[in-house]
């Protein structure tokens, strides 16, 4: 059984990420998510996990 996209963590360089489910018209409403001090965030719709790359996102997030 192959792992689904939701089971895979996505490593990102910015603290603000966008998720639309990745399924085109089969996805979900687009949402912006903020990665806080914990260094990761999960989409409330599809549970896709976004992890901040080590040393990335140190800016103020403007």
HTML snippet that shows the backbone in 3Dmol.js (N, CA, C, O; Angstrom):
<script src="https://3Dmol.org/build/3Dmol-min.js"></script>
<div id="view" style="width:600px;height:400px;position:relative"></div>
<script>
const pdb = `
ATOM      1  N   UNK A   1       0.847  -1.180   0.000  1.00  0.00           N
ATOM      2  CA  UNK A   1       0.000   0.000   0.000  1.00  0.00           C
ATOM      3  C   UNK A   1       0.889   1.238   0.000  1.00  0.00           C
ATOM      4  O   UNK A   1       1.782   1.361   0.838  1.00  0.00           O
ATOM      5  N   UNK A   2       0.652   2.149  -0.926  1.00  0.00           N
ATOM      6  CA  UNK A   2       1.442   3.369  -1.026  1.00  0.00           C
ATOM      7  C   UNK A   2       0.945   4.399  -0.024  1.00  0.00           C
ATOM      8  O   UNK A   2      -0.245   4.462   0.287  1.00  0.00           O
ATOM      9  N   UNK A   3       1.871   5.201   0.472  1.00  0.00           N
ATOM     10  CA  UNK A   3       1.503   6.274   1.400  1.00  0.00           C
ATOM     11  C   UNK A   3       0.807   7.377   0.623  1.00  0.00           C
ATOM     12  O   UNK A   3       1.219   7.704  -0.491  1.00  0.00           O
ATOM     13  N   UNK A   4      -0.225   7.947   1.185  1.00  0.00           N
ATOM     14  CA  UNK A   4      -0.934   9.044   0.528  1.00  0.00           C
ATOM     15  C   UNK A   4      -0.184  10.344   0.745  1.00  0.00           C
ATOM     16  O   UNK A   4       0.713  10.417   1.585  1.00  0.00           O
ATOM     17  N   UNK A   5      -0.553  11.388  -0.024  1.00  0.00           N
ATOM     18  CA  UNK A   5       0.077  12.694   0.118  1.00  0.00           C
ATOM     19  C   UNK A   5      -0.075  13.229   1.534  1.00  0.00           C
ATOM     20  O   UNK A   5       0.818  13.905   2.045  1.00  0.00           O
ATOM     21  N   UNK A   6      -1.208  12.925   2.173  1.00  0.00           N
ATOM     22  CA  UNK A   6      -1.455  13.433   3.510  1.00  0.00           C
ATOM     23  C   UNK A   6      -0.507  12.824   4.529  1.00  0.00           C
ATOM     24  O   UNK A   6      -0.268  13.415   5.582  1.00  0.00           O
ATOM     25  N   UNK A   7       0.039  11.641   4.227  1.00  0.00           N
ATOM     26  CA  UNK A   7       0.965  10.977   5.133  1.00  0.00           C
ATOM     27  C   UNK A   7       2.382  11.518   4.989  1.00  0.00           C
ATOM     28  O   UNK A   7       3.227  11.265   5.848  1.00  0.00           O
ATOM     29  N   UNK A   8       2.652  12.247   3.931  1.00  0.00           N
ATOM     30  CA  UNK A   8       3.974  12.767   3.652  1.00  0.00           C
ATOM     31  C   UNK A   8       4.095  14.195   4.174  1.00  0.00           C
ATOM     32  O   UNK A   8       3.228  15.027   3.904  1.00  0.00           O
ATOM     33  N   UNK A   9       5.152  14.484   4.913  1.00  0.00           N
ATOM     34  CA  UNK A   9       5.401  15.850   5.363  1.00  0.00           C
ATOM     35  C   UNK A   9       6.006  16.635   4.205  1.00  0.00           C
ATOM     36  O   UNK A   9       6.848  16.122   3.467  1.00  0.00           O
ATOM     37  N   UNK A  10       5.574  17.875   4.054  1.00  0.00           N
ATOM     38  CA  UNK A  10       6.094  18.762   3.027  1.00  0.00           C
ATOM     39  C   UNK A  10       7.049  19.733   3.708  1.00  0.00           C
ATOM     40  O   UNK A  10       6.641  20.471   4.606  1.00  0.00           O
ATOM     41  N   UNK A  11       8.312  19.744   3.296  1.00  0.00           N
ATOM     42  CA  UNK A  11       9.296  20.656   3.866  1.00  0.00           C
ATOM     43  C   UNK A  11       9.232  21.968   3.104  1.00  0.00           C
ATOM     44  O   UNK A  11       9.299  21.982   1.875  1.00  0.00           O
ATOM     45  N   UNK A  12       9.102  23.079   3.838  1.00  0.00           N
ATOM     46  CA  UNK A  12       8.947  24.398   3.225  1.00  0.00           C
ATOM     47  C   UNK A  12       9.992  25.362   3.769  1.00  0.00           C
ATOM     48  O   UNK A  12      10.600  25.113   4.810  1.00  0.00           O
ATOM     49  N   UNK A  13      10.196  26.466   3.054  1.00  0.00           N
ATOM     50  CA  UNK A  13      11.197  27.466   3.427  1.00  0.00           C
ATOM     51  C   UNK A  13      10.593  28.694   4.110  1.00  0.00           C
ATOM     52  O   UNK A  13      11.323  29.500   4.688  1.00  0.00           O
ATOM     53  N   UNK A  14       9.283  28.841   4.049  1.00  0.00           N
ATOM     54  CA  UNK A  14       8.603  30.013   4.608  1.00  0.00           C
ATOM     55  C   UNK A  14       7.659  29.599   5.722  1.00  0.00           C
ATOM     56  O   UNK A  14       7.168  28.470   5.737  1.00  0.00           O
ATOM     57  N   UNK A  15       7.402  30.507   6.655  1.00  0.00           N
ATOM     58  CA  UNK A  15       6.499  30.213   7.771  1.00  0.00           C
ATOM     59  C   UNK A  15       5.023  30.262   7.368  1.00  0.00           C
ATOM     60  O   UNK A  15       4.174  29.727   8.081  1.00  0.00           O
ATOM     61  N   UNK A  16       4.711  30.892   6.246  1.00  0.00           N
ATOM     62  CA  UNK A  16       3.326  30.953   5.774  1.00  0.00           C
ATOM     63  C   UNK A  16       3.199  30.056   4.555  1.00  0.00           C
ATOM     64  O   UNK A  16       3.920  30.224   3.572  1.00  0.00           O
ATOM     65  N   UNK A  17       2.275  29.100   4.625  1.00  0.00           N
ATOM     66  CA  UNK A  17       2.093  28.152   3.526  1.00  0.00           C
ATOM     67  C   UNK A  17       0.639  28.163   3.062  1.00  0.00           C
ATOM     68  O   UNK A  17      -0.256  28.585   3.794  1.00  0.00           O
ATOM     69  N   UNK A  18       0.421  27.696   1.849  1.00  0.00           N
ATOM     70  CA  UNK A  18      -0.909  27.632   1.249  1.00  0.00           C
ATOM     71  C   UNK A  18      -1.223  26.181   0.932  1.00  0.00           C
ATOM     72  O   UNK A  18      -0.378  25.461   0.401  1.00  0.00           O
ATOM     73  N   UNK A  19      -2.437  25.748   1.257  1.00  0.00           N
ATOM     74  CA  UNK A  19      -2.850  24.381   0.941  1.00  0.00           C
ATOM     75  C   UNK A  19      -4.242  24.407   0.322  1.00  0.00           C
ATOM     76  O   UNK A  19      -5.153  25.052   0.841  1.00  0.00           O
ATOM     77  N   UNK A  20      -4.395  23.692  -0.801  1.00  0.00           N
ATOM     78  CA  UNK A  20      -5.708  23.553  -1.435  1.00  0.00           C
ATOM     79  C   UNK A  20      -6.052  22.077  -1.636  1.00  0.00           C
ATOM     80  O   UNK A  20      -6.965  21.740  -2.390  1.00  0.00           O
ATOM     81  N   UNK A  21      -5.321  21.216  -0.962  1.00  0.00           N
ATOM     82  CA  UNK A  21      -5.565  19.781  -1.066  1.00  0.00           C
ATOM     83  C   UNK A  21      -4.842  19.133  -2.219  1.00  0.00           C
ATOM     84  O   UNK A  21      -4.727  17.908  -2.269  1.00  0.00           O
ATOM     85  N   UNK A  22      -4.345  19.940  -3.159  1.00  0.00           N
ATOM     86  CA  UNK A  22      -3.569  19.409  -4.263  1.00  0.00           C
ATOM     87  C   UNK A  22      -4.349  18.583  -5.264  1.00  0.00           C
ATOM     88  O   UNK A  22      -3.744  17.945  -6.125  1.00  0.00           O
ATOM     89  N   UNK A  23      -5.661  18.570  -5.184  1.00  0.00           N
ATOM     90  CA  UNK A  23      -6.441  17.734  -6.077  1.00  0.00           C
ATOM     91  C   UNK A  23      -7.202  18.506  -7.136  1.00  0.00           C
ATOM     92  O   UNK A  23      -8.177  17.994  -7.685  1.00  0.00           O
ATOM     93  N   UNK A  24      -6.780  19.732  -7.438  1.00  0.00           N
ATOM     94  CA  UNK A  24      -7.518  20.531  -8.412  1.00  0.00           C
ATOM     95  C   UNK A  24      -8.946  20.726  -7.958  1.00  0.00           C
ATOM     96  O   UNK A  24      -9.183  21.187  -6.842  1.00  0.00           O
ATOM     97  N   UNK A  25      -9.902  20.384  -8.805  1.00  0.00           N
ATOM     98  CA  UNK A  25     -11.312  20.536  -8.434  1.00  0.00           C
ATOM     99  C   UNK A  25     -11.732  19.535  -7.371  1.00  0.00           C
ATOM    100  O   UNK A  25     -12.794  19.684  -6.766  1.00  0.00           O
ATOM    101  N   UNK A  26     -10.917  18.520  -7.136  1.00  0.00           N
ATOM    102  CA  UNK A  26     -11.223  17.531  -6.101  1.00  0.00           C
ATOM    103  C   UNK A  26     -10.570  17.877  -4.765  1.00  0.00           C
ATOM    104  O   UNK A  26     -10.695  17.123  -3.799  1.00  0.00           O
ATOM    105  N   UNK A  27      -9.877  19.011  -4.706  1.00  0.00           N
ATOM    106  CA  UNK A  27      -9.203  19.426  -3.478  1.00  0.00           C
ATOM    107  C   UNK A  27     -10.191  20.021  -2.483  1.00  0.00           C
ATOM    108  O   UNK A  27     -11.348  19.604  -2.420  1.00  0.00           O
ATOM    109  N   UNK A  28      -9.734  20.992  -1.713  1.00  0.00           N
ATOM    110  CA  UNK A  28     -10.577  21.668  -0.730  1.00  0.00           C
ATOM    111  C   UNK A  28     -10.371  23.166  -0.864  1.00  0.00           C
ATOM    112  O   UNK A  28      -9.476  23.590  -1.596  1.00  0.00           O
ATOM    113  N   UNK A  29     -11.174  23.991  -0.180  1.00  0.00           N
ATOM    114  CA  UNK A  29     -10.956  25.439  -0.255  1.00  0.00           C
ATOM    115  C   UNK A  29      -9.520  25.777   0.152  1.00  0.00           C
ATOM    116  O   UNK A  29      -8.983  25.200   1.097  1.00  0.00           O
ATOM    117  N   UNK A  30      -8.915  26.706  -0.561  1.00  0.00           N
ATOM    118  CA  UNK A  30      -7.545  27.095  -0.249  1.00  0.00           C
ATOM    119  C   UNK A  30      -7.456  27.808   1.086  1.00  0.00           C
ATOM    120  O   UNK A  30      -8.286  28.662   1.400  1.00  0.00           O
ATOM    121  N   UNK A  31      -6.453  27.457   1.867  1.00  0.00           N
ATOM    122  CA  UNK A  31      -6.228  28.095   3.164  1.00  0.00           C
ATOM    123  C   UNK A  31      -4.749  28.425   3.317  1.00  0.00           C
ATOM    124  O   UNK A  31      -3.879  27.685   2.857  1.00  0.00           O
ATOM    125  N   UNK A  32      -4.481  29.556   3.975  1.00  0.00           N
ATOM    126  CA  UNK A  32      -3.124  29.914   4.354  1.00  0.00           C
ATOM    127  C   UNK A  32      -2.921  29.478   5.791  1.00  0.00           C
ATOM    128  O   UNK A  32      -3.789  29.687   6.638  1.00  0.00           O
ATOM    129  N   UNK A  33      -1.779  28.874   6.065  1.00  0.00           N
ATOM    130  CA  UNK A  33      -1.459  28.374   7.397  1.00  0.00           C
ATOM    131  C   UNK A  33      -0.140  28.980   7.851  1.00  0.00           C
ATOM    132  O   UNK A  33       0.777  29.148   7.047  1.00  0.00           O
ATOM    133  N   UNK A  34      -0.041  29.308   9.129  1.00  0.00           N
ATOM    134  CA  UNK A  34       1.187  29.861   9.699  1.00  0.00           C
ATOM    135  C   UNK A  34       1.893  28.805  10.532  1.00  0.00           C
ATOM    136  O   UNK A  34       1.294  28.171  11.401  1.00  0.00           O
ATOM    137  N   UNK A  35       3.167  28.632  10.254  1.00  0.00           N
ATOM    138  CA  UNK A  35       3.977  27.700  11.032  1.00  0.00           C
ATOM    139  C   UNK A  35       4.528  28.464  12.227  1.00  0.00           C
ATOM    140  O   UNK A  35       5.292  29.416  12.062  1.00  0.00           O
ATOM    141  N   UNK A  36       4.149  28.057  13.404  1.00  0.00           N
ATOM    142  CA  UNK A  36       4.562  28.721  14.635  1.00  0.00           C
ATOM    143  C   UNK A  36       5.858  28.114  15.169  1.00  0.00           C
ATOM    144  O   UNK A  36       6.561  27.411  14.443  1.00  0.00           O
ATOM    145  N   UNK A  37       6.172  28.380  16.425  1.00  0.00           N
ATOM    146  CA  UNK A  37       7.435  27.969  17.050  1.00  0.00           C
ATOM    147  C   UNK A  37       7.671  26.462  17.011  1.00  0.00           C
ATOM    148  O   UNK A  37       8.819  26.018  17.008  1.00  0.00           O
ATOM    149  N   UNK A  38       6.602  25.673  16.980  1.00  0.00           N
ATOM    150  CA  UNK A  38       6.757  24.213  16.953  1.00  0.00           C
ATOM    151  C   UNK A  38       7.462  23.742  15.680  1.00  0.00           C
ATOM    152  O   UNK A  38       8.029  22.650  15.653  1.00  0.00           O
ATOM    153  N   UNK A  39       7.427  24.569  14.617  1.00  0.00           N
ATOM    154  CA  UNK A  39       8.120  24.222  13.381  1.00  0.00           C
ATOM    155  C   UNK A  39       7.314  23.404  12.402  1.00  0.00           C
ATOM    156  O   UNK A  39       7.844  22.953  11.386  1.00  0.00           O
ATOM    157  N   UNK A  40       6.021  23.201  12.694  1.00  0.00           N
ATOM    158  CA  UNK A  40       5.177  22.446  11.769  1.00  0.00           C
ATOM    159  C   UNK A  40       3.723  22.855  11.959  1.00  0.00           C
ATOM    160  O   UNK A  40       3.347  23.425  12.983  1.00  0.00           O
ATOM    161  N   UNK A  41       2.912  22.548  10.942  1.00  0.00           N
ATOM    162  CA  UNK A  41       1.477  22.812  11.000  1.00  0.00           C
ATOM    163  C   UNK A  41       0.783  21.781  10.115  1.00  0.00           C
ATOM    164  O   UNK A  41       1.348  21.324   9.122  1.00  0.00           O
ATOM    165  N   UNK A  42      -0.440  21.420  10.482  1.00  0.00           N
ATOM    166  CA  UNK A  42      -1.231  20.479   9.686  1.00  0.00           C
ATOM    167  C   UNK A  42      -2.452  21.198   9.139  1.00  0.00           C
ATOM    168  O   UNK A  42      -3.078  21.992   9.842  1.00  0.00           O
ATOM    169  N   UNK A  43      -2.789  20.925   7.896  1.00  0.00           N
ATOM    170  CA  UNK A  43      -3.968  21.510   7.272  1.00  0.00           C
ATOM    171  C   UNK A  43      -5.225  20.968   7.964  1.00  0.00           C
ATOM    172  O   UNK A  43      -5.350  19.759   8.158  1.00  0.00           O
ATOM    173  N   UNK A  44      -6.154  21.853   8.337  1.00  0.00           N
ATOM    174  CA  UNK A  44      -7.368  21.388   9.008  1.00  0.00           C
ATOM    175  C   UNK A  44      -8.318  20.618   8.085  1.00  0.00           C
ATOM    176  O   UNK A  44      -9.191  19.896   8.568  1.00  0.00           O
ATOM    177  N   UNK A  45      -8.161  20.762   6.774  1.00  0.00           N
ATOM    178  CA  UNK A  45      -9.024  20.055   5.827  1.00  0.00           C
ATOM    179  C   UNK A  45      -8.498  18.668   5.473  1.00  0.00           C
ATOM    180  O   UNK A  45      -9.224  17.679   5.572  1.00  0.00           O
ATOM    181  N   UNK A  46      -7.232  18.598   5.059  1.00  0.00           N
ATOM    182  CA  UNK A  46      -6.706  17.331   4.529  1.00  0.00           C
ATOM    183  C   UNK A  46      -5.622  16.707   5.404  1.00  0.00           C
ATOM    184  O   UNK A  46      -5.136  15.617   5.100  1.00  0.00           O
ATOM    185  N   UNK A  47      -5.245  17.369   6.467  1.00  0.00           N
ATOM    186  CA  UNK A  47      -4.229  16.890   7.419  1.00  0.00           C
ATOM    187  C   UNK A  47      -2.819  16.831   6.846  1.00  0.00           C
ATOM    188  O   UNK A  47      -1.927  16.256   7.469  1.00  0.00           O
ATOM    189  N   UNK A  48      -2.602  17.416   5.665  1.00  0.00           N
ATOM    190  CA  UNK A  48      -1.242  17.458   5.120  1.00  0.00           C
ATOM    191  C   UNK A  48      -0.371  18.240   6.095  1.00  0.00           C
ATOM    192  O   UNK A  48      -0.761  19.306   6.569  1.00  0.00           O
ATOM    193  N   UNK A  49       0.801  17.709   6.388  1.00  0.00           N
ATOM    194  CA  UNK A  49       1.703  18.314   7.372  1.00  0.00           C
ATOM    195  C   UNK A  49       2.792  19.098   6.649  1.00  0.00           C
ATOM    196  O   UNK A  49       3.432  18.587   5.730  1.00  0.00           O
ATOM    197  N   UNK A  50       2.995  20.337   7.069  1.00  0.00           N
ATOM    198  CA  UNK A  50       4.038  21.199   6.535  1.00  0.00           C
ATOM    199  C   UNK A  50       5.074  21.406   7.627  1.00  0.00           C
ATOM    200  O   UNK A  50       4.732  21.780   8.749  1.00  0.00           O
ATOM    201  N   UNK A  51       6.341  21.165   7.301  1.00  0.00           N
ATOM    202  CA  UNK A  51       7.434  21.323   8.255  1.00  0.00           C
ATOM    203  C   UNK A  51       8.402  22.374   7.742  1.00  0.00           C
ATOM    204  O   UNK A  51       8.755  22.387   6.563  1.00  0.00           O
ATOM    205  N   UNK A  52       8.825  23.254   8.636  1.00  0.00           N
ATOM    206  CA  UNK A  52       9.771  24.300   8.288  1.00  0.00           C
ATOM    207  C   UNK A  52      11.170  23.701   8.189  1.00  0.00           C
ATOM    208  O   UNK A  52      11.625  23.006   9.097  1.00  0.00           O
ATOM    209  N   UNK A  53      11.846  23.979   7.071  1.00  0.00           N
ATOM    210  CA  UNK A  53      13.207  23.482   6.881  1.00  0.00           C
ATOM    211  C   UNK A  53      14.123  24.094   7.935  1.00  0.00           C
ATOM    212  O   UNK A  53      13.912  25.227   8.367  1.00  0.00           O
ATOM    213  N   UNK A  54      15.122  23.353   8.339  1.00  0.00           N
ATOM    214  CA  UNK A  54      16.064  23.832   9.344  1.00  0.00           C
ATOM    215  C   UNK A  54      16.746  25.106   8.860  1.00  0.00           C
ATOM    216  O   UNK A  54      17.275  25.145   7.749  1.00  0.00           O
ATOM    217  N   UNK A  55      16.738  26.146   9.688  1.00  0.00           N
ATOM    218  CA  UNK A  55      17.371  27.417   9.350  1.00  0.00           C
ATOM    219  C   UNK A  55      16.525  28.320   8.468  1.00  0.00           C
ATOM    220  O   UNK A  55      16.973  29.411   8.115  1.00  0.00           O
ATOM    221  N   UNK A  56      15.323  27.907   8.100  1.00  0.00           N
ATOM    222  CA  UNK A  56      14.460  28.702   7.218  1.00  0.00           C
ATOM    223  C   UNK A  56      13.434  29.486   8.023  1.00  0.00           C
ATOM    224  O   UNK A  56      13.174  29.185   9.188  1.00  0.00           O
ATOM    225  N   UNK A  57      12.858  30.492   7.385  1.00  0.00           N
ATOM    226  CA  UNK A  57      11.722  31.202   7.961  1.00  0.00           C
ATOM    227  C   UNK A  57      12.016  32.033   9.184  1.00  0.00           C
ATOM    228  O   UNK A  57      11.130  32.227  10.017  1.00  0.00           O
ATOM    229  N   UNK A  58      13.235  32.532   9.322  1.00  0.00           N
ATOM    230  CA  UNK A  58      13.581  33.312  10.504  1.00  0.00           C
ATOM    231  C   UNK A  58      13.025  34.724  10.449  1.00  0.00           C
ATOM    232  O   UNK A  58      13.056  35.436  11.453  1.00  0.00           O
ATOM    233  N   UNK A  59      12.508  35.148   9.282  1.00  0.00           N
ATOM    234  CA  UNK A  59      12.006  36.504   9.122  1.00  0.00           C
ATOM    235  C   UNK A  59      10.712  36.750   9.863  1.00  0.00           C
ATOM    236  O   UNK A  59      10.169  35.859  10.516  1.00  0.00           O
ATOM    237  N   UNK A  60      10.222  37.988   9.748  1.00  0.00           N
ATOM    238  CA  UNK A  60       9.007  38.393  10.455  1.00  0.00           C
ATOM    239  C   UNK A  60       7.744  37.904   9.766  1.00  0.00           C
ATOM    240  O   UNK A  60       6.658  38.018  10.335  1.00  0.00           O
ATOM    241  N   UNK A  61       7.853  37.368   8.564  1.00  0.00           N
ATOM    242  CA  UNK A  61       6.696  36.819   7.870  1.00  0.00           C
ATOM    243  C   UNK A  61       5.819  37.838   7.183  1.00  0.00           C
ATOM    244  O   UNK A  61       4.614  37.632   7.035  1.00  0.00           O
ATOM    245  N   UNK A  62       6.422  38.942   6.759  1.00  0.00           N
ATOM    246  CA  UNK A  62       5.635  39.978   6.074  1.00  0.00           C
ATOM    247  C   UNK A  62       5.370  39.573   4.655  1.00  0.00           C
ATOM    248  O   UNK A  62       4.723  40.311   3.912  1.00  0.00           O
TER     249      UNK A  62
END
`;
const viewer = $3Dmol.createViewer("view");
viewer.addModel(pdb, "pdb");
viewer.setStyle({}, {cartoon: {color: "spectrum"}});
viewer.zoomTo();
viewer.render();
</script>
